[in-house]
Amino acid sequence: MPFDFGTIDTGDTAWVLASAALVLLMTPGLAFFYGGMVRVENVLSMIMQNFFCMGIVSVLWVLVTYSLAFGGANGFVGGFDHVGLAHMNVQVAGYTGAAGQTIPPVVFVCFQLMFAVITPALITGASADRFRFSAFALFIALWSVLVYGPVAHWVFSPTGWLYEHGAEDFAGGTVVHANAGAAALAVAIVLGPRRGWPSGDFRPHNVPFVLLGAGLLWFGWFGFNAGSALHANELAGSAFVNTNTAAACAMLGWILVERLRDGMASTLGAASGAVAGLVAITPAAGYVTPVGSIVIGLLAGGVCALATAVKGKVGIDDALDVGAVHLVGGALGALLIGLLGSSDIGGRDGLFYGGGSRLLREQIVAVAAVVAYSFVVSLIIAGAVRLVHRLRVTADEEAEGLDTTQHGEVAYRLW
């Protein structure tokens, strides 16, 4: 149906545009966060992969991915009505009645684009130090269309099957974090471990970069979560408070685990804990009370810190713990909505607020469906790319570093 431009609220429009800009800043923040964690000879490669996502995903979003995500063809994929951003005078499918938007459709396009950009960028942490850049580029292009587009439609679009089933995801715990985390594990399995892992020296080369990246992510995350209200209103304020509270609590939870386990609390752990809390509160930011955000944050910090030990036991070299932070954190936050959701904030009541177990069951279905689809299709895409192009750098290239072998550059000149 045609969009009623007379319903546009300039305050809402300004807030969503500002939030889109905040979310875009998260990808350079992620580049520094991941870049500081890798060895010195791979820092530019990591930053480049993240910046490349900003380029290729932006173009694909305009050409086809937005249409697949937010068209209204059926419950599983959005169709091709908005290819090339055609028909921007039409209401975004499903946003009618009380859910009617007060921002122009093209502003919604801009906001959702930034989610599409950072999601595949998250995958880069698992494949650090060994993914050939040309193969990475092909994988990311295919993944953003074949995985991100359909999953965003399932959960974010009111015409998507998981949305209609009743699953709640305020800002992307399943669509962004569990989705990227599952894909990251699939890529790590196909690529195989880094040479010398797990006994080699893989310590971060620049922890201040990690803290800088975490700070930029924390800052941008207010647009990520509070902007997802799509209005400059009380719900946006609640999401903002919950986002900050959960990040703070998760940081404390992570360093507490470190203190008990290792005898000291690290700055790397503080940064990782804050990000884990931001991940876990993302699906729940507009659905839980501030007390709920404290519970989610503390659990996320502790659980994700403990989950980092799993990769060594199962033999999957997820280099920068994308699975432990984003898959575990995103799934945890989505599932806890089923327990801690409160209709006083938004959405429906969870089990602890008298809503019964139905919402929890719907959250389980959503998490399972997204993780399974992302993992399997990511395996298929990586396998298909491997048939036509070598995925991994050679042993000599890996030893020399990806900065010089893939990009002909070095990050630091000390002479």
C-alpha positions as CSV (number, residue, x, y, z in Angstrom):
1,M,0.0,0.0,0.0
2,P,1.2,3.6,-0.6
3,F,3.1,5.2,2.2
4,D,1.2,8.1,3.8
5,F,3.9,10.8,3.9
6,G,1.6,12.9,6.0
7,T,2.4,10.6,8.9
8,I,6.1,11.4,9.0
9,D,7.4,12.6,12.4
10,T,10.5,14.7,11.9
11,G,11.8,13.9,15.4
12,D,11.5,10.2,14.8
13,T,13.2,10.6,11.4
14,A,16.1,12.6,12.8
15,W,16.6,10.1,15.6
16,V,16.6,7.1,13.2
17,L,19.0,8.8,10.8
18,A,21.3,9.7,13.7
19,S,21.1,6.1,15.0
20,A,22.0,4.8,11.6
21,A,25.2,6.9,11.7
22,L,26.0,5.5,15.2
23,V,25.6,2.0,14.0
24,L,27.9,2.5,11.0
25,L,30.6,3.7,13.4
26,M,30.4,0.3,15.0
27,T,32.1,-1.4,12.1
28,P,35.3,0.7,12.3
29,G,35.0,0.1,16.0
30,L,34.9,-3.6,15.4
31,A,37.9,-3.3,13.1
32,F,40.0,-1.8,15.9
33,F,38.5,-4.3,18.4
34,Y,39.5,-7.3,16.3
35,G,42.6,-5.6,14.8
36,G,44.2,-5.2,18.2
37,M,43.6,-8.9,19.1
38,V,45.5,-10.3,16.1
39,R,49.3,-10.5,15.6
40,V,51.1,-7.5,14.4
41,E,51.6,-8.9,10.9
42,N,47.8,-9.3,10.4
43,V,46.3,-6.1,11.8
44,L,45.7,-4.4,8.4
45,S,44.2,-7.5,7.0
46,M,41.7,-7.6,9.8
47,I,40.8,-3.9,9.5
48,M,40.6,-4.2,5.7
49,Q,38.1,-7.1,5.9
50,N,35.8,-5.1,8.1
51,F,36.0,-2.0,5.9
52,F,35.4,-4.2,2.9
53,C,32.1,-5.3,4.4
54,M,31.1,-1.6,4.6
55,G,31.6,-1.4,0.8
56,I,30.3,-4.6,-0.7
57,V,27.3,-5.0,1.7
58,S,26.2,-1.4,1.1
59,V,26.1,-2.0,-2.7
60,L,24.3,-5.4,-2.4
61,W,21.8,-3.9,0.0
62,V,20.7,-1.3,-2.5
63,L,20.7,-3.8,-5.4
64,V,18.9,-6.8,-3.9
65,T,19.4,-7.6,-0.2
66,Y,17.0,-5.1,1.2
67,S,14.3,-6.4,-1.1
68,L,14.9,-10.0,0.1
69,A,14.8,-8.8,3.7
70,F,11.9,-6.5,3.8
71,G,9.7,-7.2,0.8
72,G,6.5,-9.0,1.5
73,A,6.4,-11.9,-0.9
74,N,6.1,-14.7,1.7
75,G,7.2,-15.8,5.1
76,F,10.6,-17.0,4.0
77,V,12.0,-14.4,1.6
78,G,11.0,-10.9,0.7
79,G,11.0,-11.1,-3.1
80,F,12.3,-8.6,-5.6
81,D,9.8,-5.7,-5.5
82,H,12.4,-3.3,-4.0
83,V,15.4,-4.3,-6.2
84,G,17.5,-1.2,-6.8
85,L,15.4,0.4,-4.0
86,A,12.4,0.7,-6.3
87,H,9.0,1.7,-4.9
88,M,10.3,3.7,-2.0
89,N,6.8,5.4,-2.0
90,V,5.3,2.2,-0.7
91,Q,4.8,1.3,3.0
92,V,7.4,-1.2,4.3
93,A,5.5,-4.6,4.2
94,G,3.7,-5.4,7.4
95,Y,4.1,-2.1,9.1
96,T,0.5,-1.2,9.2
97,G,-2.0,-0.2,11.9
98,A,-0.5,0.4,15.3
99,A,2.8,-0.7,13.9
100,G,2.7,1.9,11.2
101,Q,6.0,3.7,10.6
102,T,6.4,7.5,11.1
103,I,9.7,7.6,9.1
104,P,10.0,7.6,5.3
105,P,10.7,4.1,3.9
106,V,14.1,5.2,2.6
107,V,15.2,6.2,6.2
108,F,14.3,2.7,7.3
109,V,16.4,1.4,4.4
110,C,19.4,3.4,5.8
111,F,19.0,2.2,9.3
112,Q,18.7,-1.5,8.5
113,L,21.6,-1.2,6.1
114,M,24.0,-0.6,9.0
115,F,22.8,-3.9,10.6
116,A,23.5,-5.7,7.3
117,V,27.0,-4.2,7.2
118,I,28.2,-5.2,10.7
119,T,26.8,-8.7,10.7
120,P,29.2,-10.3,8.2
121,A,32.0,-8.2,9.6
122,L,31.6,-10.1,12.9
123,I,32.5,-13.3,11.1
124,T,36.0,-12.1,10.4
125,G,37.1,-12.7,14.0
126,A,36.8,-16.4,13.7
127,S,38.8,-16.7,10.5
128,A,41.6,-14.3,11.5
129,D,45.2,-14.8,10.2
130,R,44.4,-17.3,7.4
131,F,41.5,-16.3,5.1
132,R,42.7,-15.3,1.6
133,F,41.3,-11.9,0.9
134,S,39.8,-12.7,-2.6
135,A,38.1,-15.8,-1.2
136,F,36.8,-13.8,1.8
137,A,35.3,-11.2,-0.5
138,L,33.4,-13.8,-2.5
139,F,32.2,-15.5,0.6
140,I,30.9,-12.3,2.2
141,A,29.1,-11.2,-0.9
142,L,27.3,-14.5,-1.2
143,W,26.6,-14.8,2.5
144,S,25.1,-11.3,2.8
145,V,22.5,-12.2,0.1
146,L,21.8,-15.9,0.8
147,V,22.0,-15.9,4.6
148,Y,21.5,-12.4,6.0
149,G,18.7,-11.4,3.7
150,P,16.4,-14.4,4.4
151,V,17.2,-14.4,8.1
152,A,16.4,-10.7,8.5
153,H,13.1,-11.3,6.7
154,W,12.2,-14.2,9.0
155,V,12.7,-12.3,12.2
156,F,12.6,-8.5,11.5
157,S,9.9,-8.3,8.8
158,P,6.3,-8.5,10.1
159,T,5.6,-10.8,7.2
160,G,8.5,-13.2,8.2
161,W,7.5,-16.6,9.5
162,L,9.4,-16.3,12.8
163,Y,8.0,-12.8,13.4
164,E,4.5,-14.1,12.7
165,H,5.1,-17.1,14.9
166,G,5.6,-14.7,17.8
167,A,9.4,-14.6,18.2
168,E,10.8,-11.4,19.6
169,D,14.2,-9.8,18.6
170,F,14.3,-6.1,19.4
171,A,17.6,-5.3,17.6
172,G,19.3,-8.4,16.3
173,G,20.3,-11.1,18.9
174,T,19.3,-13.8,16.4
175,V,19.5,-11.9,13.1
176,V,22.9,-10.3,13.8
177,H,24.8,-12.1,16.6
178,A,23.6,-15.7,16.7
179,N,23.5,-15.6,12.9
180,A,27.1,-14.3,12.5
181,G,28.3,-16.6,15.3
182,A,27.0,-19.7,13.7
183,A,28.5,-18.7,10.3
184,A,31.8,-17.9,12.0
185,L,32.1,-21.4,13.4
186,A,31.2,-22.9,10.0
187,V,34.0,-20.9,8.4
188,A,36.5,-21.8,11.1
189,I,35.8,-25.5,10.5
190,V,36.2,-25.2,6.7
191,L,39.4,-23.2,7.0
192,G,41.0,-25.3,9.7
193,P,43.1,-24.0,12.6
194,R,45.9,-21.5,12.4
195,R,49.3,-23.1,12.0
196,G,50.7,-23.6,15.5
197,W,47.3,-23.4,17.3
198,P,46.6,-23.9,20.1
199,S,50.2,-24.0,21.5
200,G,51.6,-21.0,19.6
201,D,51.9,-17.4,20.7
202,F,48.6,-15.7,19.6
203,R,48.5,-12.9,22.1
204,P,46.9,-9.6,21.1
205,H,49.5,-7.2,19.6
206,N,47.8,-4.0,20.7
207,V,45.4,-4.1,23.7
208,P,44.8,-0.3,23.6
209,F,43.3,-0.9,20.1
210,V,41.0,-3.4,21.6
211,L,39.8,-1.0,24.3
212,L,39.4,1.8,21.7
213,G,37.3,-0.6,19.6
214,A,35.2,-1.7,22.5
215,G,34.5,2.0,23.4
216,L,33.4,2.8,19.9
217,L,31.2,-0.3,19.8
218,W,29.6,0.7,23.2
219,F,29.0,4.2,21.9
220,G,27.5,3.0,18.6
221,W,25.4,0.4,20.3
222,F,23.0,3.1,21.6
223,G,22.0,3.7,18.0
224,F,21.8,-0.1,17.4
225,N,19.4,-0.8,20.3
226,A,17.7,2.5,21.1
227,G,17.3,3.3,17.4
228,S,15.5,0.1,16.9
229,A,12.5,1.6,18.6
230,L,12.1,3.6,15.3
231,H,10.7,6.4,17.4
232,A,12.2,9.1,19.7
233,N,10.1,8.0,22.6
234,E,10.1,6.2,26.0
235,L,10.8,2.9,24.5
236,A,14.0,4.2,23.0
237,G,14.9,5.5,26.4
238,S,14.3,2.2,28.0
239,A,16.4,0.4,25.4
240,F,19.2,3.0,25.9
241,V,19.3,2.4,29.7
242,N,19.1,-1.3,29.4
243,T,21.9,-1.3,26.8
244,N,24.3,0.6,29.1
245,T,23.3,-1.4,32.2
246,A,23.8,-4.8,30.6
247,A,27.2,-3.8,29.2
248,A,28.4,-2.6,32.6
249,C,27.2,-5.7,34.4
250,A,28.7,-8.1,31.8
251,M,32.0,-6.4,32.1
252,L,31.9,-6.9,35.9
253,G,30.7,-10.5,35.4
254,W,33.5,-11.4,33.0
255,I,36.3,-9.9,35.1
256,L,34.9,-11.6,38.2
257,V,35.2,-15.0,36.3
258,E,38.8,-14.1,35.3
259,R,39.6,-13.1,38.9
260,L,38.3,-16.4,40.3
261,R,39.8,-18.5,37.5
262,D,43.1,-16.8,36.8
263,G,43.8,-14.8,39.8
264,M,43.6,-11.4,38.0
265,A,41.2,-9.3,35.9
266,S,42.5,-8.2,32.5
267,T,41.7,-5.2,30.4
268,L,41.1,-7.5,27.5
269,G,38.5,-9.3,29.6
270,A,36.9,-6.0,30.6
271,A,36.5,-5.1,26.9
272,S,35.3,-8.5,25.9
273,G,32.8,-8.6,28.8
274,A,31.3,-5.3,27.8
275,V,30.8,-6.5,24.3
276,A,29.3,-9.7,25.5
277,G,26.7,-7.7,27.5
278,L,25.9,-5.5,24.5
279,V,25.4,-8.6,22.4
280,A,23.1,-10.3,25.0
281,I,20.9,-7.3,25.6
282,T,20.5,-6.5,21.9
283,P,17.4,-8.8,21.4
284,A,15.9,-7.9,24.8
285,A,16.7,-4.2,25.1
286,G,13.1,-3.1,24.4
287,Y,11.4,-6.0,26.2
288,V,12.9,-6.2,29.7
289,T,13.1,-4.0,32.8
290,P,16.4,-2.5,34.0
291,V,16.5,-5.3,36.6
292,G,16.2,-7.7,33.7
293,S,19.1,-6.1,32.0
294,I,21.2,-6.5,35.1
295,V,20.4,-10.2,35.1
296,I,21.1,-10.6,31.4
297,G,24.4,-8.6,31.7
298,L,25.8,-10.6,34.6
299,L,24.8,-13.9,33.0
300,A,26.3,-12.9,29.7
301,G,29.6,-11.8,31.2
302,G,30.0,-15.0,33.1
303,V,28.7,-17.5,30.6
304,C,30.6,-16.0,27.6
305,A,33.8,-15.9,29.6
306,L,33.5,-19.5,30.4
307,A,32.5,-20.4,26.8
308,T,35.9,-19.1,25.5
309,A,37.4,-22.4,26.8
310,V,35.1,-24.6,24.7
311,K,36.9,-24.1,21.4
312,G,40.1,-25.7,22.6
313,K,38.1,-28.7,23.8
314,V,36.3,-29.2,20.5
315,G,39.2,-28.3,18.3
316,I,37.6,-25.4,16.4
317,D,40.0,-22.5,16.1
318,D,37.6,-19.6,16.4
319,A,40.5,-17.2,16.6
320,L,38.8,-14.2,18.4
321,D,35.9,-16.1,20.1
322,V,33.1,-15.0,17.9
323,G,31.2,-18.1,18.8
324,A,31.7,-17.6,22.6
325,V,30.7,-14.0,22.5
326,H,28.2,-13.5,19.6
327,L,26.6,-17.0,19.2
328,V,26.4,-17.7,22.9
329,G,25.6,-14.1,23.9
330,G,23.0,-13.6,21.2
331,A,21.3,-16.9,21.8
332,L,21.4,-16.3,25.6
333,G,19.8,-12.9,25.3
334,A,17.1,-14.1,23.0
335,L,16.2,-17.0,25.2
336,L,16.1,-14.9,28.4
337,I,13.3,-12.8,26.8
338,G,11.2,-15.8,27.4
339,L,11.9,-15.6,31.1
340,L,12.4,-11.9,31.7
341,G,10.2,-10.2,29.1
342,S,7.8,-7.5,30.6
343,S,4.9,-6.0,28.9
344,D,5.4,-2.9,31.0
345,I,8.4,-2.1,28.7
346,G,7.3,-3.6,25.4
347,G,6.5,-6.9,23.9
348,R,5.0,-9.7,26.0
349,D,5.4,-11.1,29.5
350,G,7.9,-13.9,29.9
351,L,7.7,-16.8,32.3
352,F,8.9,-14.9,35.4
353,Y,6.3,-12.1,34.7
354,G,3.3,-14.4,34.6
355,G,3.3,-14.9,30.8
356,G,3.7,-18.7,30.9
357,S,6.2,-20.7,28.8
358,R,4.8,-19.9,25.3
359,L,7.2,-17.0,24.6
360,L,10.2,-19.1,25.8
361,R,9.2,-21.9,23.4
362,E,8.9,-19.4,20.5
363,Q,12.4,-18.0,21.3
364,I,13.9,-21.5,21.3
365,V,12.4,-22.1,17.9
366,A,13.7,-18.8,16.5
367,V,17.3,-19.4,17.9
368,A,17.4,-23.0,16.7
369,A,16.1,-22.1,13.2
370,V,18.5,-19.2,12.6
371,V,21.6,-21.0,14.0
372,A,20.9,-24.2,12.0
373,Y,20.2,-22.3,8.7
374,S,23.2,-20.0,9.1
375,F,25.6,-22.8,10.0
376,V,24.5,-25.2,7.2
377,V,24.3,-22.6,4.5
378,S,27.6,-21.0,5.5
379,L,29.2,-24.4,5.3
380,I,27.8,-24.8,1.8
381,I,28.9,-21.3,0.7
382,A,32.4,-21.8,2.0
383,G,32.6,-25.2,0.4
384,A,31.4,-23.9,-2.9
385,V,33.9,-21.0,-2.8
386,R,36.7,-23.6,-2.1
387,L,35.7,-25.4,-5.3
388,V,36.6,-22.4,-7.5
389,H,39.2,-20.6,-5.4
390,R,41.7,-21.4,-2.7
391,L,40.2,-20.3,0.6
392,R,43.3,-20.2,2.7
393,V,46.7,-18.5,2.4
394,T,49.8,-20.8,2.0
395,A,52.0,-21.8,4.9
396,D,54.6,-19.3,3.8
397,E,52.0,-16.5,3.5
398,E,50.6,-17.2,6.9
399,A,54.0,-17.1,8.5
400,E,54.9,-13.8,6.8
401,G,51.5,-12.3,7.6
402,L,48.4,-11.3,5.6
403,D,49.2,-7.6,5.6
404,T,52.1,-8.0,3.2
405,T,51.0,-11.0,1.3
406,Q,47.4,-9.9,0.7
407,H,47.7,-6.1,0.7
408,G,51.4,-5.2,0.3
409,E,51.4,-3.0,3.4
410,V,52.6,-3.0,7.0
411,A,50.8,-1.3,9.8
412,Y,53.8,0.1,11.7
413,R,57.2,1.4,10.4
414,L,59.6,1.7,13.4
415,W,62.6,2.9,11.4
